[in-house]
């Protein structure tokens, strides 16, 4: 059986030799997460610190069904988070089911077979993963490299997912070495936003999906990025962008 460090070295070399291979990238992240941690303890603590989080832990109700019921989301009023999210997903053709399939293909097991130590740990890790693209919309990050870096820095930091914010920091440092200081700025902004925002993992997202996106942002103390484009899928009118 491969040691964690040996597996990390093997998956890193695979990523380096096959740039753009999504499966190789997932295997590398999985190996790095085994060493640095996925933040389950932090996330469970955050859930237990709020009424909505405690209720979700007790019910163990997955968010997978609410965010994959796209017919329902498309019928929500214009301007709601759910409507903005499904527009974002449709425009980019990225859906939670696809990632679950990629995860199974890449590491040879589904998320249901992943060992996280306890039912609560498994639950919060799935919740973190399923909310990833919803957070893209709320925080105003697109799905390009800088957008993903911002998400990893912000949500990895807030939820104690060390593998994610460490990966974002490495990307930012590599960009700086290559003369691209913007990635370091993106990382720093994501880190600061994590500290300023309300706890995201523990929110009642089934309710928030039905609320106006701007109301959700106000509740969570997050705002569109200052350089956001007028993108209907993201729900980011450039004239209303607020610097963070």
N, C-alpha and C positions, 0 to 999 in steps of 0.2 A: 504493500500500500504506500502510495506517495506521501511524503511529509508535506505539510502545508507550504513550507518555504520552497521545496523542490517543485511543487505544483505551480507556485507563483512564478518561478523562474521559467518553467516550460511554457506557461500561458503567455508570459510577457514576450518571450522570443517569438511565439506564434503571431502575436499582434504586430510586433516589429517587422516580421517578414511578410505579413499579409495585410497591409494597410487597407482599411475599409471593410474588412471581413467582420460582419456583425457578430457571428457566432464566436469568433476568436475573442472579440471584445467582451462578450458576455462571460466567457470562461475566465478571462483575466479578472474582471470585476468580481466574479464569484470567489476566485482564489484569494484576491486581496481582501475581500470581506471576511473570509474565514480567519484571517490574521488580525485585521484592524477592528473588526466588529461591525455589526449591522445596526446597532443602536436600539435593540429591543428593550433593554432595561430602561433607557431614557424615555422611550416612547410609552412604555407601560406606565412609568411614573407620571408623564404628562397626561395620559388618559385618566389616571386615577385622581388627578388634581382638579378635575372639573366634573360637573354633574352630567353633561352630555357624554363625556368620555367614559365615565364610570358606567353609564347606562349601556353604551355601545359594547364595552367589555363584557358586561353581564349577559347581554343578548347575543353576543358573538355574531351579529348580523353583518354580513359582508357587503361592501359597497360595489362589488362587481356587477350585480344585477341592475342597480339604479343607474350606473354610468354606461352600461351597455344596452339599456333599453332606449335606443336612439329614436324610435318612432315617438315615444312619449316626450323625449327631450325636444324633438323638432316641433312638437305641438305646444310647447310652453310659450308664453308671451315673448315677443321680441324685446331684447334688452336684458333678459334674465341670464343668470350664470349658466343654467343648463342649456339654454338656446345658444349662447355664445360658445360654450364648450363643444357642443355637437357640430357647430359650424366650423370651429377650429379643427376638429377631428376629420370632418368630411373634406375640408379644403386640402388637408395634408395626407388624407387617407391613412391615418394612424389610429388604431383601435386597440383597446386592452387585450382582446382575444388574440391579436397578432403577436403581442409580446409574450403572452403565455405559451403560444406555440413555439416561438423562438427560444424561450427559456428551456422548454422540453427538448428541442432539437439540439441546443448548444451544450447542455450539461447532463443530458440523458435522464432527466427526471422532471416531473412537473413541480410547481410550487407547493402542491399538496404533499409531496414526498420530501420536502426540504426539512432538515432537522433544525429547529430554532429553540429547543429546550423546554418549551411549555406551550399549551394551547394559547395563552395570552400573547406569548412572544410570536407565535405563528400568526395570530390574528393581526397584531399591529404591523408586522412586516408586510403582510398582504395589503393592509390598508394603505401603508406608505406607498407601495408600488402602484396600486390601483388609482391613487389620487394624483399621480405624477403629472399627467396631462391636464387635469383640472387646475393644478397649481400653476402650470404654464399660463393658463388663461387669466387666473386671478392676479398673478404677479406680473404678467405682461411680457414674459419671455417667449421668443419664438423657438423653433426647433433646430436652428442652425447651431454651429459649434459654440458660439458665444452665449446663446440662449441656454443651451444645456449646461454650460459651465456655471452660469448664474444660478440655475435651479439647484445644481449639486452643491454649490457654495451656500446658498440660502437655506434650503430644506435639509441638506446634510448637517449643517451647523445646528439648526433648531432642534433636530431630532436625534442628535448624537450619532449620526451615521458616519463614523470616522472614515470609512473607505471612500465615501462619496466626496466629503469636503477635502480629503487629502488628494484625491484624484484631481479635483478642481484646482487646488493649489499648485500641484505639479504642472498642470496645463498652463496656468497663469505664469509660472516661473519660466517654463520653456518658451512661452510667447515673449517674455521680457528678454530672455537671452537672444532671441531672434530679432529683437528690436521692435516687437509689438507690445507696447505698454498698455494697450486698451484691455487686454485680457486680465491684467493685474487689476485694472480699475473695475472691471466687471466682477472679479472675485471679491474685491473690497466692498463694492456696493451690495453684493449678495449677502456677505457676512453681516454688514450693518443692518440690512433689511430683516434678517433673521432675528436680530436682537430687538428691533422696534416692533415687529408684527406680533399680533396675538398668536397664541399657540394654534397651529393649523391642524395638526393630526387629530386633536380631540374635538373638533367642531362637529356640529350636527349637519353633515354635508347633504343629507337627503332634503333637509329644509332649505339650506342655502342654495341648492340648485334651482329652487323655484323663485328666488328673490332676484331683484335687479342687480346686475353685476356691480354697479357703482355702490349700491348699498352694502353688498358683501365686502367690497374693498374698504369701505368706511368702517364697518364693524371690525374688520381684521387689521386695520391700520396699515394698509398697503395701498400703493398708488401706481398708476402707469409710469413707465420709465420716461425720462425726459426726451429721448430720441425716438419714441414709439411712432411707427407709421400709422396712417389712417387705415387700419386693417379691420374690416367688418368681422372676420373670423375671430380675431383676438378681442374685439370690442374695445379698441384703443383709439378713440378720436384724438388726433395729434394736438388739437387745440386745447384739450383738457389734460394733457400730460403734465404730471407734477414731478419735479426733481426729488429724488430720495438719496 
